[in-house]
Amino acid sequence: MGDPFLIGGVIIACFVAFNIGGATTGPAFGPAVGANVLSKPTAGVLMAVAFFGGAYTIGRRVVDTLGTELVHDPSVFTLEASIIVLFFIGGALLVGNLSGAPASTSMTAVGAIIGLGLASGELNFAVVGEILAWWILSPIIGFWLAVMVGRYGYEALDRRVAIEQSDGPLLAFERVELGRWPVVRLRESPVVRMERVSPQLWPALGPNTSWREAVGTAVLVSIGFLMAFSSGTSNIANAIAPLVGSGALAMTPGILIGCGAVAVGALTIARRTMETLGNDITDLPLTAAIVVALLSSLIIIALSALGIPASFVVVATLCIIGLGWGRSTQAVSVAEAVRGDVSPQVSVGALTRGDDATVGTVRSQSAPQGASRRPAPVRSDLFDPGTSVRVVLMQNVVPLLATGGSYLTFWLLPVGG
């Protein structure tokens, strides 16, 4: 560790990991934060724990393979080249985090390595093409699945689940009298005696919490934890793989250093990305948050099983956008549409103003004429096109910045040769 280049490389790797913590905490726990299930500090702690679990176990394999599959000759990863690659990964991610739009760490890291491969003539186009194809398909699949759920199934699902967030704490600790319990006192006699146990504090549901709310909250947090674990399996390589691949840094110390920097990012800069994904793009009640997290995690798990470095930031973002757009365009179920229970009610004034127009109402088939109708969600509350465009744009601009900067640097200064 006395080599100045290695010290500088470790510092830049920590900078990259810091931005990974900021970029990936939002997709994993943004839905739970937006639904007021978790606080931002609690989400940061859970992110750090789950990320370390994924990085220390499965993440080792990704670190071993990231520096060998994208280029034909891994020897291009000299220490100097690794530092430059990490510099462009961290710099591009910082741009995305400062904008409040979480960028894909996998896309950014692969883009920086592609720049090195192109400049050195060692890029493996077959592997890159396969990865790019899945990166295009997976967000589209997630988006349209979320649109279909939001447009045709969300209302029915919400009625069945009916997870209403109550006032007050989710859990409370009560002092419970345990009564008399059997205790063996061997020093006194080998006989079992009944002794009174002092009152103990046991967790219980809050005063206004239902079991359905507690289960739904547990499911949502568990899915976020799973997504954070998946992030650790792939994203730790984006921070330390160049240094480990060059032989300058051992695997285990690299993972520990990287995870520590990720924890700092999750507890600090991730607050902006959690706010963007949890509140700015769409109104995200608890049921919607569960749908988004479940769709995103299933897609990421499927891609990981295929060996694809999954970009779950993009998939989760497009699922949030798709669900909000689906709910805002026509929040009815298939059964209601077939029965003709939809009665569009759009005023001329709302159309000319283009603001907060009620796009439709749904009336129960058994409800008499003149009974109260359930209005469809207001479009502006469910889907913010301006924020959505900004997020999607930055998620494409950030990897391009890393790719272009890396290519130009190695083309002008071929240190990786």
C-alpha positions in Angstrom: 0.0 0.0 0.0 3.1 2.3 -0.1 2.8 2.8 -3.8 1.4 6.3 -4.5 -0.4 5.0 -7.6 -2.1 2.3 -5.6 -3.1 4.7 -2.8 -4.6 7.0 -5.5 -6.4 4.0 -7.1 -7.9 3.0 -3.7 -9.1 6.6 -3.1 -10.7 6.7 -6.6 -12.2 3.3 -6.0 -13.8 4.6 -2.7 -15.1 7.6 -4.7 -16.7 5.2 -7.1 -18.2 3.0 -4.3 -19.4 6.2 -2.6 -21.4 7.1 -5.7 -22.6 3.5 -6.1 -24.1 3.8 -2.7 -25.8 7.0 -3.7 -27.1 5.6 -7.0 -28.3 2.2 -6.0 -30.0 2.9 -2.7 -32.8 4.8 -4.4 -34.1 1.9 -6.6 -33.8 -0.6 -3.7 -35.4 1.4 -0.9 -36.9 4.5 -2.7 -40.3 2.9 -2.9 -40.3 2.1 0.8 -39.1 5.6 1.7 -41.7 7.1 -0.6 -44.4 5.1 1.0 -43.2 6.4 4.5 -42.4 2.8 5.6 -38.7 3.5 6.2 -36.8 6.6 7.1 -33.8 7.6 4.9 -31.2 6.8 7.6 -32.8 3.4 8.2 -32.8 2.7 4.4 -29.1 3.6 4.2 -28.2 1.2 7.0 -30.2 -1.7 5.5 -28.6 -0.9 2.1 -25.1 -1.1 3.6 -25.8 -4.5 5.3 -27.5 -6.1 2.3 -24.9 -4.8 -0.2 -22.0 -6.3 1.9 -23.8 -9.6 2.0 -24.1 -9.7 -1.8 -20.6 -8.4 -2.4 -18.8 -10.8 0.0 -20.6 -13.9 -1.4 -21.6 -13.9 -5.1 -19.9 -10.6 -5.8 -16.4 -12.3 -5.8 -17.3 -14.1 -9.0 -18.3 -10.9 -10.8 -15.1 -9.2 -9.7 -13.1 -12.1 -11.2 -14.9 -12.0 -14.6 -15.6 -8.3 -15.3 -12.0 -7.5 -16.2 -11.6 -10.6 -18.5 -14.8 -10.9 -20.6 -15.2 -7.4 -22.1 -11.7 -7.3 -23.5 -9.8 -10.0 -25.3 -6.5 -9.3 -23.5 -6.9 -8.6 -19.7 -3.3 -7.3 -19.6 -4.6 -3.9 -20.8 -5.8 -3.4 -17.1 -2.5 -2.0 -15.9 -2.6 0.0 -12.6 -2.6 3.3 -14.5 -5.3 2.2 -16.8 -7.5 0.9 -13.9 -7.2 4.3 -12.2 -8.3 6.1 -15.3 -11.3 3.8 -15.8 -12.3 4.2 -12.1 -11.9 8.0 -12.5 -14.5 8.1 -15.3 -16.8 5.7 -13.6 -16.9 7.8 -10.4 -17.0 11.2 -12.2 -19.9 10.1 -14.4 -21.9 8.7 -11.4 -21.3 11.8 -9.5 -22.9 13.9 -12.3 -26.0 11.6 -12.1 -26.2 11.7 -8.3 -25.9 15.5 -8.1 -28.8 15.8 -10.6 -30.9 13.6 -8.3 -31.3 11.0 -11.1 -29.7 7.7 -10.1 -27.6 6.4 -12.9 -26.8 2.7 -13.7 -23.4 1.8 -12.2 -23.2 -1.3 -14.4 -23.8 0.7 -17.6 -21.3 3.3 -16.5 -18.6 0.8 -15.5 -19.1 -1.2 -18.7 -19.0 2.0 -20.7 -15.7 3.1 -19.2 -14.2 -0.4 -19.9 -15.6 -0.3 -23.5 -13.7 3.0 -24.0 -10.5 1.3 -22.9 -11.2 -1.7 -25.2 -12.0 0.4 -28.2 -8.9 2.5 -27.8 -6.7 -0.5 -27.3 -8.3 -2.6 -30.0 -9.1 -5.4 -27.5 -12.9 -5.0 -27.2 -15.0 -8.2 -27.3 -17.9 -7.1 -29.4 -19.8 -10.3 -29.0 -20.0 -10.0 -25.2 -20.8 -6.3 -25.4 -23.6 -6.9 -28.0 -25.3 -9.5 -25.8 -25.1 -7.2 -22.7 -26.5 -4.2 -24.7 -29.4 -6.3 -26.1 -30.5 -7.2 -22.6 -30.1 -3.7 -21.3 -32.5 -2.5 -24.0 -35.0 -5.3 -23.5 -35.2 -5.5 -19.7 -36.4 -1.9 -19.1 -39.0 -2.2 -21.9 -40.3 -5.5 -20.4 -40.4 -3.9 -16.9 -42.1 -0.7 -18.2 -44.9 -2.5 -20.1 -45.5 -5.0 -17.3 -45.9 -2.1 -14.9 -48.2 -0.3 -17.4 -50.4 -3.4 -17.7 -50.6 -3.7 -13.9 -51.3 0.0 -13.4 -53.9 0.2 -16.2 -55.9 -3.1 -15.8 -55.0 -4.7 -12.5 -53.9 -2.2 -9.9 -57.4 -1.1 -8.7 -58.5 -4.8 -8.2 -55.2 -5.6 -6.5 -55.4 -2.5 -4.2 -59.0 -3.5 -3.1 -57.8 -7.0 -2.3 -54.6 -6.0 -0.5 -56.1 -2.8 1.0 -52.9 -1.9 2.8 -53.8 1.3 4.6 -51.0 3.0 6.5 -52.2 3.8 10.0 -51.2 6.6 12.3 -48.6 6.0 14.9 -45.8 3.4 15.1 -45.9 0.2 13.1 -44.6 -1.8 16.1 -44.7 -1.2 19.9 -42.9 -2.9 22.7 -45.1 -4.1 25.5 -44.1 -5.4 29.0 -45.4 -8.9 29.2 -45.8 -10.9 32.4 -44.5 -14.4 31.6 -45.7 -16.1 34.8 -44.0 -19.2 36.2 -41.5 -21.1 34.1 -39.6 -24.4 34.7 -36.0 -23.7 35.8 -33.3 -26.3 36.7 -31.0 -25.4 39.6 -28.3 -28.0 39.4 -26.2 -26.7 42.3 -29.2 -26.8 44.6 -30.8 -30.1 43.5 -31.4 -31.9 40.2 -35.1 -31.1 40.5 -37.0 -28.9 38.2 -38.5 -26.0 40.1 -41.1 -23.4 39.0 -39.9 -19.8 39.4 -41.5 -16.5 38.4 -39.7 -14.8 35.6 -39.5 -11.0 35.6 -41.6 -9.1 33.0 -40.0 -8.8 29.6 -40.4 -6.4 26.7 -41.9 -8.1 23.6 -42.7 -6.5 20.2 -46.3 -6.1 19.3 -48.3 -4.4 16.6 -48.8 -0.6 17.1 -52.1 0.6 18.5 -53.6 1.3 15.0 -51.6 -1.3 13.0 -53.4 -4.1 11.3 -51.8 -7.5 10.4 -52.3 -6.8 6.7 -50.3 -3.5 7.0 -47.6 -5.3 9.0 -47.3 -8.1 6.5 -47.3 -5.7 3.5 -44.6 -3.6 5.1 -42.5 -6.6 5.8 -42.8 -7.8 2.2 -41.9 -4.4 0.8 -38.8 -4.1 3.0 -37.8 -7.7 2.3 -37.9 -7.0 -1.5 -35.8 -3.9 -1.1 -33.3 -5.9 0.9 -33.2 -8.5 -1.8 -32.6 -5.8 -4.5 -29.8 -4.3 -2.3 -28.3 -7.8 -2.0 -28.4 -8.2 -5.8 -26.8 -4.8 -6.2 -23.9 -6.0 -4.0 -23.4 -9.1 -6.1 -22.8 -7.0 -9.3 -21.9 -3.5 -8.4 -19.0 -4.1 -6.1 -17.1 -5.2 -9.2 -17.7 -1.7 -10.7 -15.6 -0.2 -7.9 -12.8 -2.6 -7.3 -12.6 -5.0 -10.3 -10.0 -2.9 -12.2 -7.6 -2.8 -9.2 -8.2 -6.5 -8.3 -7.8 -7.5 -12.0 -4.5 -5.6 -12.2 -3.2 -7.5 -9.2 -2.6 -4.4 -7.2 -5.3 -5.1 -4.6 -6.4 -8.3 -3.0 -10.0 -9.5 -3.2 -11.1 -9.4 0.5 -9.6 -6.0 1.4 -11.0 -4.6 -1.8 -14.5 -5.8 -0.9 -14.3 -4.4 2.7 -13.0 -1.0 1.5 -15.6 -0.8 -1.3 -18.5 -1.8 1.0 -17.4 0.8 3.6 -17.5 3.5 0.9 -20.9 2.3 -0.3 -22.3 2.6 3.2 -21.2 6.2 3.4 -22.8 7.0 0.1 -26.0 5.2 1.1 -26.3 7.3 4.3 -25.5 10.7 2.6 -25.9 11.4 -1.1 -28.5 8.6 -1.5 -31.1 10.9 0.1 -31.6 12.7 -3.2 -32.1 9.6 -5.3 -34.5 8.1 -2.8 -36.5 11.3 -2.9 -36.6 11.2 -6.7 -37.6 7.6 -7.0 -40.0 7.6 -4.0 -41.8 10.9 -4.4 -41.0 13.0 -7.5 -41.8 10.6 -10.3 -45.1 9.3 -9.1 -47.4 9.2 -6.1 -46.4 5.8 -4.5 -48.7 4.3 -1.9 -47.7 1.1 -0.2 -49.5 -1.2 -2.6 -47.8 0.5 -5.6 -44.4 0.3 -3.9 -44.8 -3.4 -3.5 -45.7 -3.9 -7.2 -42.7 -1.8 -8.3 -40.3 -3.6 -6.1 -41.6 -7.1 -7.0 -41.5 -6.5 -10.7 -38.0 -5.0 -10.6 -36.5 -7.7 -8.4 -38.0 -10.5 -10.5 -36.5 -9.1 -13.7 -33.1 -8.5 -12.0 -33.0 -12.0 -10.6 -33.8 -13.5 -14.0 -31.1 -11.4 -15.7 -28.6 -12.4 -13.0 -29.4 -16.1 -13.5 -28.4 -15.6 -17.2 -25.1 -14.1 -16.2 -26.0 -10.6 -17.4 -24.7 -7.6 -15.4 -28.2 -6.3 -14.6 -28.9 -2.6 -14.6 -31.6 -2.6 -11.9 -31.5 1.2 -11.6 -32.9 1.6 -15.1 -35.4 -1.3 -14.6 -36.7 0.0 -11.3 -37.1 3.5 -12.7 -39.0 2.4 -15.8 -41.3 0.2 -13.6 -42.1 3.2 -11.4 -42.8 5.3 -14.5 -44.8 2.6 -16.2 -47.0 2.0 -13.1 -47.7 5.7 -12.7 -48.5 6.2 -16.4 -50.7 3.1 -16.5 -52.7 4.2 -13.5 -53.0 7.8 -14.9 -54.2 6.8 -18.4 -57.0 4.5 -17.3 -57.3 3.2 -13.8 -59.8 0.4 -14.5 -59.7 -3.4 -14.5 -60.4 -5.6 -17.4 -63.6 -6.8 -15.8 -64.9 -3.3 -15.3 -64.1 -2.4 -18.9 -66.0 -5.5 -20.2 -69.0 -4.8 -18.0 -69.1 -1.2 -19.2 -68.7 0.3 -15.7 -66.4 3.1 -17.0 -68.0 6.5 -17.4 -65.5 9.0 -18.8 -66.0 12.5 -17.3 -63.7 15.1 -18.8 -64.7 18.8 -18.7 -64.0 21.1 -21.6 -62.3 23.6 -19.2 -59.9 20.9 -18.0 -59.1 19.9 -21.6 -58.3 23.5 -22.6 -56.3 24.1 -19.4 -54.5 20.8 -19.6 -54.2 20.6 -15.8 -55.5 18.1 -13.2 -58.2 16.7 -15.5 -60.1 13.8 -14.2 -59.6 11.2 -16.9 -62.4 8.9 -16.0 -64.7 7.6 -13.2 -65.6 4.1 -12.3 -69.1 3.1 -10.9 -69.9 -0.2 -9.3 -72.4 -2.2 -11.4 -74.7 -2.6 -8.4 -74.6 1.0 -7.5 -77.8 3.0 -8.3 -77.8 5.9 -10.6 -76.7 9.1 -8.9 -74.6 7.1 -6.3 -71.2 8.4 -5.4 -68.6 7.5 -8.0 -64.9 6.7 -7.4 -62.8 9.2 -9.3 -59.8 8.0 -11.2 -56.5 9.2 -10.0 -55.4 12.7 -11.1 -52.9 12.4 -13.9 -50.5 15.0 -12.5 -50.4 13.1 -9.2 -49.5 9.8 -10.7 -47.1 10.6 -13.5 -44.7 13.5 -13.8 -43.5 13.6 -17.4 -40.8 16.3 -16.7 -39.2 14.3 -13.9 -39.5 11.0 -15.9 -37.7 12.5 -18.9 -35.0 14.0 -16.8 -34.3 10.6 -15.0 -34.3 8.6 -18.3 -32.1 11.2 -20.0 -29.5 11.2 -17.3 -29.4 7.4 -17.1 -28.3 7.4 -20.7 -26.1 10.5 -20.6 -24.0 9.3 -17.6 -22.8 6.0 -19.2 -22.1 8.0 -22.5 -19.9 10.4 -20.5 -17.9 7.6 -19.0 -17.5 5.8 -22.4 -16.5 8.9 -24.3 -14.2 10.2 -21.7 -12.5 6.9 -21.3 -12.1 6.4 -25.1 -10.6 9.8 -25.7 -8.2 9.5 -22.8 -6.9 6.1 -23.9 -6.8 7.2 -27.5 -4.6 10.2 -26.7 -2.7 8.5 -23.8 -2.5 4.8 -24.5 -1.4 3.8 -21.0 -3.4 0.6 -21.2 -1.3 -0.8 -24.0 
